[in-house]
Amino acid sequence: MDFDLSEEQRLLKESVDGLLTDSYDFDQRKKYMAEKGGWSKTLWGKLAEQGLLGLPFSEDDGGFGAGGVETMIVMEALGKALVLEPYLATVILGGGFLRHGGSAEQKAAYIPGIIDGSKTFAFAQLEKNSRYDLGDVSTTAKRKGDGWVIDGEKFVVLNGESADVLVVTARTKGGQRDSSGIGVFLVPGNAKGIARKGYPTQDGLHAADITLTGVEVGSDAAIGDPENGLPLIERVVDEARCALCAEAVGAMDESLKSTVEYLKTRKQFGVAIGSFQTLQHRAADMFVAVEQARSMSMFATMASEFDNARERATAVAAAKVQIGKSAKFVGQQSIQLHGGIGMTQEAKIGHYFKRLTMIENTFGDTDYHLRRVTDAGGLV
Amino acid sequence: MDLSFSKDEVAFREEVRTFFRDNVPPATRQKLQEGRHLSKDEMVTWWRILNKKGWGVSHWPKEYGGTGWTSVQHYIFNEELQMHPAPAPLAFGVSMVGPVIYTFGNETQKKQYLPRIASVDDWWCQGFSEPGSGSDLASLKTKAERKGDKYIINGQKTWTTLAQYADMIFCLCRTDTSAKKQMGISFIVFDMKSKGVTVRPIQTIDGGVEVNEVFFDDVEVPVENLIGEENKGWDYAKFLLGNERTGIARVGVSKERIRRIKDLASKVESGGKPVMQDQGFREKLAAVEIELKALELTQLRVVADEGKHGKGKPNPASSVLKIKGSEIQQATTELLMEVIGPFAAPFDEHGDEGSNESMDWTAQIAPSYFNNRKVSIYGGSNEIQRNIITKAVLGL
């Protein structure tokens, strides 16, 4: 048992923290947000240069063969800086499908573009009525010759607006909620029959609603078994949940830090408001919430590498519950303790709150995951 | 970073578990499971079994009878002990005064007291809190006046846990009334049978008698009973309170209680089906289990950190352990109340010694719920823990 970072992991942390300290203050972030697509190609290039985009891929595929802990380190740093660039969509989700399900040809065709920063991905999964159920898919993929024709509507696809490649879930057989009969397909973002309606999200990222009408892809588009893709989807989404937990811990860390700083500097009644015990204890409760969240983020990271899918899923769900609760408390109290300033678009703290809020509702909210832990019979 | 236990650690867990299974007297285990208080004899009998095995003062330095275990081994030992469940070694002797004596005491004191703590020949109690000094402990007024080769002690202590069984007390006494409040305190130990010591029980809301008031009326104590230096007692008290950092989370106790909740909730029916099948109840329980898992991980982080950086400097995260640990313990006793519902009400006048045949298994659930309100109050109330986080961690 060991909670320390290895020497290499420490260096990774220093390098990603250093990069973001230099190139990602709040004003720079605003500039990146104003760029086409809502994020910075230049910064993305820097992430590629530092090898961060190739981290989880095996050395055979041109990556660094890093594990969950390295991803956790990077996601925490991205969370601290409120990074807009599509790391989750591209490296964790797109890359995750290729790593866990891709054929040798698919890996060779797509992974180099992720690692060198030339291609970004988006995971087109959510449908109008699917909510958090990954097995609820009504988009269809029908055989045509060797290939497939895909029809359906996907919503709130993160980075869906600018992604070069979409990873689309579609039903190859069975009914809307059958757990079998779901395929995962690689679809070029500019394929014929794709209509993308992009928009900014509440937390400053960008997403798109995507309509697929008679989109034709080849036989090489299916990742893994096109009739039984759900286990793969669950595995990759579990990794994305872990990544989100780590991102949330980073964002909570920074929210708490910023709030404590504000308590020390803001004066009322002639004294720093941090001298009031009511506010001190609130901040102490925020610290407790962050530490409990950090513990569960570590737990989920280590559990995400379990081979037993059921154990892995329960552990990740439990982490998402803790992170959801902690994030809500830390986010809301950060605003409360900043007072009126916390309500302004101009102050950074509100943006942490918004990102934390959206993380809770991504890939299953607190209630959803609590039900999953409950149905699994708990943890004790 | 690696969460798994090593092969040796897994083997150690097995060894500890087997020992508890074969050696904890079954009646003792059952009483603990049912939330009853143990008699003095039951506790001492078990502690002597533990000491004979060489595990009575496991975390002490080897020269005084300790085991030389790693932090992780201590963690495993405590968790297995709490989950079995078996009574933990008497904290006042083993975790509190023992370490103060081997760290600050002289050779004579070490020889005189340490072996008797290990063998439970002396039952120790703690004389810290006073009627006017709870959270503001340093305002304590019990006075020790030096007269020749004796201290004359006058004053009153309260919340003195199990003082009714105690042979010895370690006591914070004011030896310099002119100094700033933390500066004039000394750490003095003495015999509870000394003339002028009176113990009066305090009955708590669960009906039990765990705590007492202790009065000192011109109690004469030899000056060689002073531990360390005069007027340095506050430092020793802080050392003592910071020492028992990771046990306070009581993760094993809560795990054991959650198993009991599941067991009882599978037997008790509501609306024609076991309570355990009620979705609302199940979700509430799962929520507590998740909090407990997070706490367990936080505790492991503190344990691992302790192993790396050595003992002595309390990790501020230990305040998290106290706050969350007590909240979870209380939540589990609330869930037990919920399971038995209206059958929480009957009060068993026979108390802890009622025979199991005549006593319904529900009898201790409400008292245990009432009694567990103490856990967020003692050991530095949760509000004091928040003060510690505020200052030591957040720098406010």
Interface residues (C-beta under 8 A of the other chain):
Chain A: M1 D2 F3 D4 L5 S6 Q9 V69 V260 L263 K264 G274 S275 Q277 Q280 H281 A283 A284 D285 F287 V288 E291 Q292 A293 S295 M296 M298 F299 T301 M302 A318 V321 Q322 L370 R371 V373 T374 G378 L379 V380
Chain B: M1 D2 L3 S4 F5 S6 E9 V72 K255 I258 R259 K262 Q279 R282 E283 L285 A286 A287 E289 I290 E291 L292 K293 A294 L295 L297 T298 L300 R301 A304 D305 K308 A317 S319 V320 I323 K324 E383 Q385 R386 N387 I389 T390 V393 L394 G395 L396
